[in-house]
Amino acid sequence: MKRFKYIFTLLLASTMFFACDDFLDVKPSKSTSVVIETGEHVNALLNYYDVYYLENSPWLINASDDYKCSTDWYDITGSSNCAGYSNEALCYALWNKELIPTLTDKTWTAEYQKIFYANTVLEKVDKVSGLTDEERVQIKREARFIRAYSMWYLAQIYCLPYVDGNGDKQGIVLKTSTHFDESVKRASLKDTYDFIEADLNEALKIETPLKKIGSTNKYNSIRANKAAVNGFAARYYLYLNDYENALKYADIALQSHDELVDYNTDMSYMASCPTVTINGNTEIIEVPYTYEGGAGKINDYMLEWKELTYFRMASDDNWWYMPSDELLALYDQQYDLRYKYHIVENFSFVNNVTTALPSYAFFWKDRIPSGPTTAEMLLIKAECQARLGKASDAMTTVNRLRAARMDKSAPADVINLAASSQEDAVKKVLEERRREMPFARRFMDIRRLNSNECSYDDPGDITKTFYEYSLVNINVSSKKTYTLEKNSAMYACPLPETEFIASDYVIDQNIY
């Protein structure tokens, strides 16, 4: 029998929320399994946020038109992972279907690890001691939320958008147990989404509110809660172009949690800023880590981001993100505080490479909120209102977000958007969505906008200009224009070759 060979090792470690020495000392593998005996053990698996929160997102971040491939930047820095573009980043950024499968793919492994944990909880929760029946039901719903979220995320990366008429296209591998001999044949796109939706419908029964952890300013967004689950549902239906349901769940999420960070009062630069020399002048570079602190405290500070309802962060090993000229042009550089705090002009990498080119930063190095937030829910609500013929309501909704993002000294007509028509309202909301959530959401948005039934919102083809390159050579004497066509099969990222080998070639590659 062909078997799936998990390439990840399930490592359990103590978190800030739980400690249980005997349980956490055991490392399960294919030949040894951890003994999960109590409700504490099960909750430890759900509390282990170091496994769940990080989304390795090189494809989604680099492939979008938010991400600029700058020959000037490459000329300055070369191809180091810490400075400039790694060859891996370029493969994703320029949609190289031949070279991408040869890369080390963290995304596939990381998301299936989360699914493995969720399946472990589902298999053990009815057998452990120390839980009430009500607690067991709640834990099952939380585990199914984790599984639904990761399967959906995998589908956004490795599958084509799910639209009418393509349900027979390749979906993902539906892992429903912890058994290593479970089939790894890819399900259809329809079966993939049916499975995700079944898990989501169970998760939507969660009524637990989002609460702060004790007397701290950190939110317990590592665990499923009503705002998070409904927020994910709003996102799920938006990407299916189901605007009625997306609006419905965005409203429920906002009713559960609607706090916004006011960029006028709640934002700050980190206390210790790097000093760099640019063109012979010494300058202090202000980097918006949002709160004071560095790598040792960054998780705490991210948990204090009061808009975040589910603790997920997008990440890219290239660390900093080069914004495209098109993205930069969307910001009002005088009044939009997102430009002030997130677009870092004259930035420096850790190896002291300096340049006048800008970068995008949110949290420490590469962390961008990717879980559902209040801001995202307002944008989903506004877009759905606009598409459903309520342009005025859409502007009211989106302007609530802008009031928290624009300098309060700005003229009222700068802060508040107005729309002349339904089409104008949709376009203005989508522009605001791109300003608010660059990199983390943009490529997924391009996928859905190019594949919906509306023509005026299509991003169309994406083009980037860079040197001719391979994994072993960059030809700096020759530039080339790279194009990702609107209906390209490359909107589904190639699967890693390691998975074909591990599955004895049961897993099928995407067809290009």
N, C-alpha and C positions, 0 to 999 in steps of 0.2 A: 504494500500500500504506500502510495506517495504521501509524504508527510511534510508539513510546514515546519521548518526549522527556525524557531524564534532566534533572531540575532541579537536581541536585547536580553540583559540579565535583570531580573526583578530585584532591585535593591531597596530595602526598607530601612529607614532611618528615623530617628526621633525628630519631631517638629516642635515648634513653639506651642503647639496645642496638645501634645500627647507624648507620653513616655511609658514604655513597657519593655523592660530590659530583655526578658527572655524571648519575647516575641520578635523584637527588632533585631536580635542577634542572628536570626536565621535568614539565610539567603536562598529562596526557592530557585530551582532550576528544573531542567527536564528530568533529572534523576532524583532530586530531593524536593520536597514540598514543605512549605511552612505550615505549622500546625495552627490553624485559626480556630480558637475554641470559645472566645467570649465576644460580647458586644463591644468591649474596648478594642479588641483586635480589629473588628470590622470598621469601627469608627476611625481607627488609626489609618486604615487604607484610604478612607474618604478625606481625612485631614491632611494627607501627605501632598501638600500643594506644590512642593518642588517638582513633582512628577507632572502635575496637571497644568500648571499655569503657563508654561512657556510654549509658544508656537514657533517652531523653526520655520521661517517663512521666506527663504531666498527666492523661490519662484514667484510668489505673489508680490513681493516687494520689488524685486529687480525687473520683472517682466513688464510692469505697467509703464504708461507714459508719464508718470510722476517722476520716474527714475532716469536721471540724465547720464548718458555715457559721454564723458568729457575727455577729449584727447588732450586738452590742456592739463587736466588733473592727472591723467596717466603719464604725461611727459614729466611732470614734477615728481611723482611718487613711485612710478614703476608698478609692479604687480604684487605687492606684499599684502597679506590679509589685514595688516594693521595700518596700512597706508596706501590708499589708492584702490584699484580694482583687482581683486583676485581673478585669476582665469576662470574660476568657478562662477563668480558673480557675473562675469561677462557672458558666459554660456547661457545663464538664465536671462540676463538682460537683453540678449540678442537672439533668444529663442532657438538655440542650436539643438535640433532634435537628434543629431548624431552624437554629440559630445555629452549632453545632459545625462543619459543613462550610465555613463562611466563614472560619474561623480559619486561621492559619498552623500547619500540622501538621509538626512536626519529626520525629515518630516514623517515619512512613512513609518519608520521605526518608532518614533516618539508617540505618534497618535495610536498605533496599535498597542503600545505599552499601556496607554491610558485605557484602551478598550479591554486589555487583559485584566487590569485592576478591577474595572467595573464588572467584568464577568466573574472574577474571583469573588467579589462581594455578593453577586447574585446567587452564586452556587453555595456559598457558606452561610448566608444570613439566617436561613431557616434552621440551621443545625447548631448554632452557637447558643451559649447560655447568657443570661443577664439582660435580655431584651423583652419588652412587652410586644404584643401583637401589633400594636399601633406603631411602635418604633421600627419593627421589621418592614412594615408596609412603606414607611417613610424612607428607609434606607434603600429599598428596592427602587423607589422612584428616583432617588438621587443618583443611584448607579446607572439607571437607564438614561438619565439626563446626560451624564458623562459620556456614555456610549453614543447617544444620538449626536451630541455636539462633535465628537471626534470623527464619527462616520460622515457627518455632513461636511466637515472641514476637509477630509480626504477627498470627498466627491468634488469639492470646489477646485481642487488642485489637479487631480488625476483623471477627471471625467469631463465630458462636454456638458454645457448647460442643459438642464432637463426641460425640454419644451415639447409641445404636442408633436407626436409623430416620430420621436426618437427614443422612446422607452426601451427599445430593443438594443440600444447601444450599450457599450461596456460600462458597468458600474464598478464598484469596489468589491473587495473580499469581505463578506459578512461573517465576521468572527462572533459566534454566539456562545462560546464556551471556552474553557481553558485547556481543552484537550488538544494535544499536539497533532493528533491524526485527523482533526477536523478538515474538511475540504477547503482548499484555498483557491478554487476556481472562482473567477470574478462573476458576480451576479449581474443581471441586466440593470440598466439605469432605473427602470420602473421598480424593480424589486428592491433596489438600494433605497430609493426614496420611500417606498411603502414601509420598509423596515424602520427607517429613521422616524417616519411619522408615527408609527405605532409606539415607539419608545417615547417620542415627544408627547403624545397624547396622555401617556401615563405620568410623565413628569409634570404636565400641566395641572395635575391634581395637588401639587405641592402648594401649601398655603403659608409656609414659614416666612416671616418678614425678614428683610435685610436689616441686621442689627450691628451695632458696634461691639467690639470685643471688650467686655468689662468696662473699665473707665478710660480706655484708650481712645485715640482718634482713628484707630484701624477698624475697618469694616470686615465682618466675617463673610466676605464675598468669595472665599474659597469653597464654600458649601452652597449647594443649590438653594435657592430661595424664590419666592413668588415673582419678584421683579426680574430676576435673572432668567427664569424659565420662560416667562411671557415675553421678555425682551428677545430671547433667542427665537421664540416662535414668530415674533414680528419680523425678524430678519429672515427666517426660513421662508415665510410666505412672500416676502418682498422679492426674494430671488427666484420665486416661482411666478412672479408677476400676478400674484393674487392679492390685489390691493385692498379688497374688503377685509380679508382675514389679517393682513399685515397691519392695517389701521386698528382693527379690533384689539389685537394683542399689544400693540404699542400703547394704546390707551390704558389697558390694564396694567402694563408695566409702569407707566407714569403715575397711575393712581397708587401704586405700591411704593414707588420711590422716584422722586423728581428733583433731587438736589442738583444744583449746578455750581460749578466753580466760577466765581466772578473774577475774571482776569484783571479787573481794576483793583481788587482788594486781596485776593487769595493767592496770587502768584508772586514768586520771588526768584532771583538767581541764587545759585549756590554761593556759599560764603567765600570759598577759596577758589579763585579763578586762575587759569593758566596764563602766564605771561609769555608772549611770543614776540618775535621780531619780524616785521613785514616791511619790506622796502627801506630798511635801515631804521625804522621807528619801532620802539617798544610799545606794545599795546596790551591791555588786559582784555581777554576774551570772556564775555559773559555767556555762560552756558546755563540754560534753564533746566535744572534738575527738579524744579518745582519746589522741593524742600531741601534744606541743607543736608548734606551727607554724601557718602560715597558708596562703594560696592558693599561694604559691610552692613549697611543699613537700608539698602535700596528696596528690599522687599517690604520692609515696614512702611516706607514712604509711599510705595505704590499702593499698598493697602489703605492708605489714607486718602487716596484720590476718591472723593465722595461721590463722583458721578458713576463710578464703576460698580456694576451690580454682580458681575461674575469675573473672577480674577483670572483673566487670560491676557498675555502680553505677546505681541508679535516681535520677532527677533530675526536678525540677519548677522551672520558672522563677519560681514564687512563693516559692521558697527555703525558707521555714520551714513546718512542717506543724502545723496546729491539731488536736490530738486531740479526738475526741468525748468526751462525758461517759461513754458506754458503754465506750469503750476505757480511759479513766482508771480506771474502777471495777474493771477486771480486775486491777489491780496492788495488791499489798500494799505500801502506801506506806512502811511501817516497815522491812520486810526485803528487798523486791525491789530489787536494785541497778540493774536496768534502769530503774526509776523514778528512782532517784537520778541516774543518769548520762545518761539520754535524755529525761526529761521535765523541761524547763527552765521553772521557775516564774519569773514576772516577767521575761520576756525583752524584748529590744530589737532593733529592726532597725537597719540601717546609717544611717538618716536620723534616728536618735535618738527615734523614736516609742517610748514606753514604756507598759506596761500590766501589770496583774497576771495577765492570762490566760496560761496555759501554752502551750508548744510542744514538739514532738518534734524532737530533733536527734541525728544520729549522727556523721557527719563534717562537714567544712567546709560551712556553709550548707545544702546540700540533698542531700548524697550519702548514700545508704542502700545497703548491700550488697545486690545482687540476684542475683549469681551464686551457684552452689551453695556451701554452707558446711557445716562439721561440724554446726553447730546444726540446719540444715535437714534434714540426713540423719538425725539422731537423732529429729527430729520426724516425718519420713516413716516411719522404721522403727517408732516407737511407735504411730503411727496405724494402720499396716498390721497390726501385731501385735494391736491392739485389735479391728480390724474382722474379723480372722481368728480371733477367739475366744481370744486369749492376753492377757487383761486384766492379769494379774500381770506378765508379761514387758514389756508396754507401760509399766507404771508404773516398772519398773526402768530401762528405757531413758530415759524422759522425766526421771526423777529424776537421772540422770547430768548432764543439761543443767542442771537446777535447782541442783545442787550448785555449779556454776560461776557461777550468776547470783544466788543468794540470799546474804544476809549470813550468814557462818558463825556469828554469834552467835544466829541464829534458832533456836527450838526445832525439834527433829527433825521433828515432825509438821507444821511449817510448811514446811520445806524439801522434805520428801518427800510427794508426792501418793499417795493410795490410792484405789482404785476398788471399788465395791460390785457392779459388774456390767459386762458388755460395753458397754452403752449409756453408763454412767457413765465408763468408761475413754475411750471415743471423745470424749465431751464435754470431759473434763479435758485431753486431748491437744490438742484444737482450741482450747481457751482458752489453753493454753500457747503454741501456735503463733501465736496472735494477739498475745500479749504479746511474743513474740520477734521477729516479723516484721511489725509494723504497716505499713500504707501500701504497701510494696513487693509484698506477696503477697495482701493481704486481698481485693481485688476479684476476683482470679482464683479465690480460694477460695470466695467467695460464688457465683460462676458454677457451679463444679463441685458444691458442696454442694446447691445448689438443683436441680441436674439429675441427681443420682445416684438410686439406687433406695432409699436410706435416708431415712426421713421424720423421725426425731428430731434430725437434725443440720442441718435446713434453716434458714438465716438468715431466709428469708421476704422480705417486702417491706422496702424501705429507705425511710425518710422523713426529710426535713430541712425545717426551717422557716427561711425567709429572706424578705427583701423581694421584692416583684414587681420584675422587672428586664428590660431588653433590653440590647443592645450599646451603646446610646446613652443609656440612662436607668435609674436605680435609683429606684424609688418608695418612699422611706423612710417614707411615711405608711401603707403597707399591707403587712402580712406575709401570707405564703402558705405552705402546707404542700405540699412537692413529694414525689412518691412514685415510686419505681422498683419496679414490681411484679415478683414472683418470676419469672414466665415471660416478661418483657418482651423484645421484639426489641431493645431498647436495651442489652442486654448485649453487643451488637456495636456498637462505636463507628462513627458515620458517617464515610465516607471524605472526604478534603478535596476541595473543588471544583477545586482546581488540577490534580489528577490526572485528572479528567474532561476538562478542557480539553487537557492535555498529551497525552492518549491519543486525541484526536479522538472522545471519548465512547464509546470501546470498553469502558473499565472501567465496570462497573455499580455503582450505589450500593446499599447495604443497603436492604432493604424494611422499612418500619415501618407 
